[in-house]
């Protein structure tokens, strides 16, 4: 078992499945609507727990029915929620449109996530007891920075997913050990579209980078080492929602278990490939035995 803390968002995903996403001013008829527990933080926590990690979640749900369901989903996946707060008011929601090719577009409304502006008593002790801290950008940046600085003080490895993409303050990058953007986020942060050039640029700010490339796999780069590219399994995508979070959760488990980078990336890619073949985010995330069989 591995000790992973996740400081991040919990959202209820409101998912509409359509033949094609509506253009501005257009109305389309969907084929199905689902409410699925999600949020980048919760997704990564569930993915890591199902992949065999010993995972604890720091964040907030609302006092509504969604909050009850979000907490239950984490707990039923084996995630410790002792430090998951309940904030008065609505939980976060993500409004997602998924087309017939599995692509998606998303609007996130923070809700309770917006109340998490800093660590509270008990949070740093949990982080200090972990091997790795997973971070994303669906909480206020002040909380993300607070968590990353606590991890650095306690010698805990930080893994930051810079999504939704936005400019990152230098003080956050200074306490980030591993940055895991997708190719679009990498291009936004680095100012260059080519993933290899983006990785080179990002290594001037953080010591390690993994750029996820969708169906093309992933690219790992570290200071003073040759880059490593790992292809993704060839599968038919049903819904790509949560695939990146599945990759990060599984990757974190593999790395803190001490697996070599290429093996860790291959295992994480297998997890993400299983995820995209199923609808939803948290509902589609595979268990360790499935990942082992697929890799």
C-alpha positions as CSV (number, residue, x, y, z in Angstrom):
1,X,0.0,0.0,0.0
2,X,1.2,3.5,-0.8
3,X,0.5,6.8,1.1
4,X,-1.0,9.4,-1.2
5,X,-2.8,12.6,-0.1
6,X,-5.0,14.4,-2.6
7,X,-5.8,18.1,-2.1
8,X,-8.4,18.9,-4.7
9,X,-11.9,19.3,-5.9
10,X,-15.0,17.2,-5.7
11,X,-17.8,17.8,-8.3
12,X,-20.9,16.1,-9.3
13,X,-20.6,15.6,-13.1
14,X,-23.8,16.3,-15.0
15,X,-23.2,14.5,-18.3
16,X,-25.2,14.8,-21.5
17,X,-24.3,12.4,-24.3
18,X,-24.9,13.8,-27.8
19,X,-24.1,13.0,-31.4
20,X,-22.2,16.2,-31.7
21,X,-21.6,19.1,-29.3
22,X,-23.9,22.1,-30.0
23,X,-22.5,25.2,-31.6
24,X,-23.3,28.6,-30.3
25,X,-27.0,29.2,-30.5
26,X,-27.7,25.6,-31.5
27,X,-29.9,23.1,-29.7
28,X,-29.3,19.4,-30.1
29,X,-31.1,16.3,-28.8
30,X,-29.1,14.1,-26.5
31,X,-29.4,10.4,-26.1
32,X,-28.6,10.0,-22.4
33,X,-28.1,12.1,-19.2
34,X,-26.2,10.9,-16.1
35,X,-25.1,12.3,-12.8
36,X,-21.7,10.9,-12.0
37,X,-19.4,11.8,-9.0
38,X,-16.3,13.5,-10.2
39,X,-14.0,16.5,-9.8
40,X,-10.3,16.3,-10.7
41,X,-9.2,15.8,-7.1
42,X,-11.8,13.2,-6.3
43,X,-11.2,11.4,-9.6
44,X,-7.5,11.2,-8.9
45,X,-8.2,9.9,-5.4
46,X,-10.5,7.2,-6.6
47,X,-8.2,6.3,-9.5
48,X,-5.2,5.9,-7.0
49,X,-7.3,4.0,-4.5
50,X,-8.6,1.5,-7.1
51,X,-5.0,1.1,-8.4
52,X,-3.9,0.0,-4.9
53,X,-2.9,3.2,-3.2
54,X,-3.6,4.1,0.5
55,X,-5.3,7.4,-0.3
56,X,-6.7,10.3,1.8
57,X,-8.7,13.3,0.4
58,X,-8.5,16.9,1.5
59,X,-11.2,19.3,0.1
60,X,-14.8,20.1,0.6
61,X,-18.3,19.0,-0.5
62,X,-21.5,20.9,-0.1
63,X,-24.3,20.4,2.4
64,X,-26.6,19.2,-0.4
65,X,-27.5,15.7,-1.6
66,X,-24.6,15.8,-4.1
67,X,-22.2,16.3,-1.1
68,X,-23.6,13.1,0.5
69,X,-23.2,11.1,-2.7
70,X,-19.7,12.5,-3.4
71,X,-18.4,11.5,0.0
72,X,-20.0,8.1,-0.3
73,X,-18.3,7.5,-3.6
74,X,-14.9,8.3,-2.2
75,X,-15.4,6.1,0.8
76,X,-16.8,3.2,-1.2
77,X,-13.6,3.3,-3.3
78,X,-11.4,3.1,-0.2
79,X,-10.5,6.8,0.1
80,X,-10.1,8.2,3.6
81,X,-12.4,11.2,3.9
82,X,-11.8,12.3,7.5
83,X,-10.4,15.6,6.3
84,X,-13.0,16.2,3.6
85,X,-14.9,19.2,4.9
86,X,-18.7,19.9,4.5
87,X,-19.3,23.5,3.5
88,X,-22.7,25.1,3.8
89,X,-24.3,25.5,0.4
90,X,-24.0,23.6,-2.9
91,X,-21.3,21.1,-3.9
92,X,-19.2,21.8,-7.0
93,X,-20.7,20.7,-10.3
94,X,-19.3,20.0,-13.8
95,X,-21.6,20.3,-16.8
96,X,-20.2,18.0,-19.5
97,X,-21.2,17.3,-23.1
98,X,-19.8,14.1,-24.6
99,X,-20.0,13.5,-28.3
100,X,-20.2,10.2,-30.2
101,X,-16.4,10.1,-30.6
102,X,-15.9,10.3,-26.8
103,X,-14.7,13.9,-26.9
104,X,-16.0,16.3,-24.3
105,X,-16.5,20.0,-23.3
106,X,-16.9,21.0,-19.7
107,X,-18.2,23.9,-17.6
108,X,-17.1,23.7,-13.9
109,X,-19.0,25.6,-11.2
110,X,-16.8,25.5,-8.0
111,X,-19.5,25.5,-5.3
112,X,-18.0,24.2,-2.0
113,X,-14.6,23.8,-3.7
114,X,-14.3,27.6,-3.6
115,X,-14.3,27.6,0.2
116,X,-11.0,25.7,0.3
117,X,-8.6,28.7,0.3
118,X,-5.9,27.3,2.7
119,X,-5.0,24.3,4.8
120,X,-6.8,23.9,8.1
121,X,-5.6,22.1,11.3
122,X,-4.8,18.4,10.5
123,X,-4.2,18.9,6.8
124,X,-0.4,19.4,7.0
125,X,0.0,16.4,9.4
126,X,-1.8,14.2,6.8
127,X,0.3,15.5,4.0
128,X,3.5,15.0,6.1
129,X,2.5,11.3,6.7
130,X,2.2,10.7,2.9
131,X,4.7,9.8,0.2
132,X,3.1,12.0,-2.5
133,X,0.6,14.8,-2.7
134,X,-1.6,15.1,-5.8
135,X,-2.7,18.7,-6.7
136,X,-4.8,20.2,-9.5
137,X,-6.2,23.7,-10.2
138,X,-10.0,23.3,-9.4
139,X,-9.4,24.8,-5.9
140,X,-8.3,28.4,-5.3
141,X,-4.6,28.8,-6.1
142,X,-3.9,29.9,-2.5
143,X,-4.9,26.4,-1.2
144,X,-2.9,24.6,-3.9
145,X,0.2,26.7,-3.0
146,X,-0.4,26.1,0.7
147,X,-0.5,22.4,0.2
148,X,2.6,22.3,-2.1
149,X,4.6,24.3,0.4
150,X,3.5,22.0,3.2
151,X,4.6,19.0,1.2
152,X,8.0,20.6,0.5
153,X,8.5,21.4,4.2
154,X,7.9,17.7,5.0
155,X,9.8,16.1,2.1
156,X,6.7,14.9,0.3
157,X,6.7,14.6,-3.5
158,X,4.3,16.9,-5.2
159,X,2.5,15.9,-8.4
160,X,0.7,18.9,-10.0
161,X,-1.9,18.6,-12.8
162,X,-2.2,22.1,-14.2
163,X,-5.8,21.9,-15.2
164,X,-7.9,23.9,-15.9
165,X,-4.9,25.6,-17.7
166,X,-3.9,29.0,-16.3
167,X,-0.7,30.9,-15.7
168,X,1.1,29.4,-12.7
169,X,2.8,31.6,-10.1
170,X,6.6,31.0,-9.8
171,X,6.3,30.2,-6.1
172,X,4.0,27.2,-7.0
173,X,6.4,25.9,-9.7
174,X,9.3,26.3,-7.2
175,X,7.6,23.7,-4.9
176,X,6.4,21.3,-7.7
177,X,8.3,18.1,-8.2
178,X,6.4,16.5,-11.1
179,X,4.2,18.5,-13.5
180,X,1.7,16.4,-15.5
181,X,-0.1,18.6,-18.1
182,X,-1.8,17.3,-21.2
183,X,-0.4,18.6,-24.6
184,X,-2.8,21.6,-24.6
185,X,-1.9,22.6,-21.1
186,X,1.8,22.1,-21.8
187,X,1.5,24.4,-24.8
188,X,-0.3,27.0,-22.8
189,X,2.3,27.0,-20.0
190,X,5.4,26.7,-22.3
191,X,4.2,29.0,-25.1
192,X,5.1,26.3,-27.7
193,X,3.0,23.6,-29.3
194,X,5.6,20.9,-29.9
195,X,5.5,18.6,-26.8
196,X,9.3,18.0,-26.8
197,X,10.0,21.7,-27.0
198,X,7.3,22.3,-24.4
199,X,8.9,19.8,-22.1
200,X,12.3,21.4,-22.5
201,X,10.8,24.8,-21.6
202,X,8.9,23.4,-18.6
203,X,12.1,21.8,-17.2
204,X,13.5,25.2,-16.7
205,X,10.7,25.6,-14.0
206,X,10.2,22.1,-12.6
207,X,12.6,19.1,-12.3
208,X,10.3,16.5,-13.9
209,X,7.4,16.6,-16.5
210,X,5.0,14.1,-18.0
211,X,3.0,15.4,-20.9
212,X,0.0,13.2,-21.8
213,X,-0.7,13.0,-25.5
214,X,-4.1,11.3,-25.7
215,X,-4.1,8.4,-28.1
216,X,-0.4,9.1,-28.9
217,X,0.7,8.1,-25.3
218,X,2.9,10.2,-23.0
219,X,6.2,11.9,-22.9
220,X,8.5,12.0,-19.7
221,X,11.3,14.4,-19.4
222,X,13.6,15.2,-16.5
223,X,16.6,17.4,-16.0
224,X,19.8,15.7,-17.0
225,X,18.1,12.7,-18.6
226,X,17.0,11.6,-22.0
227,X,13.2,11.9,-22.6
228,X,11.1,8.8,-22.6
229,X,8.0,8.3,-24.8
230,X,5.5,5.6,-24.1
231,X,2.7,4.8,-26.6
232,X,-0.9,4.4,-25.5
233,X,-2.8,1.1,-26.1
234,X,-5.0,1.3,-29.2
235,X,-8.7,1.3,-28.1
236,X,-12.0,2.7,-29.2
237,X,-12.9,5.6,-26.9
238,X,-16.4,5.8,-25.5
239,X,-15.9,8.7,-23.1
240,X,-12.6,10.4,-22.4
241,X,-13.8,12.2,-19.2
242,X,-11.6,11.3,-16.3
243,X,-8.9,9.6,-18.5
244,X,-6.2,12.1,-17.5
245,X,-7.1,11.8,-13.8
246,X,-7.0,8.0,-14.1
247,X,-3.5,8.3,-15.6
248,X,-2.3,10.5,-12.8
249,X,-3.7,8.4,-10.0
250,X,-2.3,5.2,-11.4
251,X,1.1,6.9,-12.2
252,X,1.3,8.2,-8.6
253,X,0.8,4.7,-7.2
254,X,3.4,3.2,-9.6
255,X,6.0,5.9,-8.8
256,X,5.7,5.7,-5.0
257,X,5.9,2.0,-5.3
258,X,9.3,2.6,-6.8
259,X,8.6,1.3,-10.3
260,X,11.0,2.5,-13.1
261,X,9.6,5.5,-15.0
262,X,8.9,3.7,-18.3
263,X,7.1,0.8,-16.5
264,X,5.1,3.3,-14.4
265,X,4.0,5.2,-17.6
266,X,3.1,2.0,-19.3
267,X,0.9,0.9,-16.4
268,X,-0.7,4.3,-16.1
269,X,-1.4,4.3,-19.8
270,X,-3.1,0.9,-19.5
271,X,-5.3,2.3,-16.7
272,X,-6.3,5.4,-18.8
273,X,-7.1,3.1,-21.8
274,X,-9.4,1.1,-19.7
275,X,-11.1,4.3,-18.5
276,X,-11.9,5.7,-22.0
277,X,-13.7,2.5,-23.0
278,X,-16.4,3.1,-20.3
279,X,-18.8,6.0,-19.8
280,X,-18.3,8.5,-17.0
281,X,-15.3,9.6,-14.8
282,X,-15.2,7.9,-11.4
283,X,-17.5,5.1,-12.6
284,X,-15.1,4.2,-15.4
285,X,-11.8,3.9,-13.4
286,X,-10.2,0.5,-13.3
287,X,-9.1,-1.6,-10.4
288,X,-5.5,-2.8,-9.9
289,X,-6.2,-6.3,-11.1
290,X,-7.7,-5.0,-14.4
291,X,-4.7,-2.7,-14.9
292,X,-2.3,-5.6,-14.3
293,X,-4.1,-7.7,-16.8
294,X,-4.1,-4.9,-19.4
295,X,-0.4,-4.1,-19.1
